[in-house]
Amino acid sequence: MEEGRKRRALVVDDDPLIRRVEGMLLSGYGLETKAVENGKEAIDLFVAGKTFDLVLMDMEMPVMNGPEATRALRALGVSCMIVGVTACGDEAKKAAFVAAGLDSCWDKPLNARIVDELAKKLI
């Protein structure tokens, strides 16, 4: 990452409360955040030339879910850290989500300890 450049994060989740909470957690670590409601909106941002250092990707969303969006982003050559976030307790579904191209996957809700760990990886 270039010296002095502000780190940017994208929160992809259909729940407005989750978008707000995750955005606030990330902002607390100095990340500039943007939030969208589904995977298609995330892909549209990257196609339009936007870049992010971290993407928090929900697994289950309308329009385009997390695994589909993650596969599509990786196919576009997106190499930033993509972290899955899910409330799904099904281990097989979580494994398939990780296999779609995630760097890691966490259960909801994210907490400050997890966000701290992710932020440190970006430094």
Helices and strands as residue ranges (DSSP letters): E 8-12, H 16-27, E 32-36, H 39-47, E 54-58, H 66-75, E 81-86, H 91-99, E 104-107, H 112-122
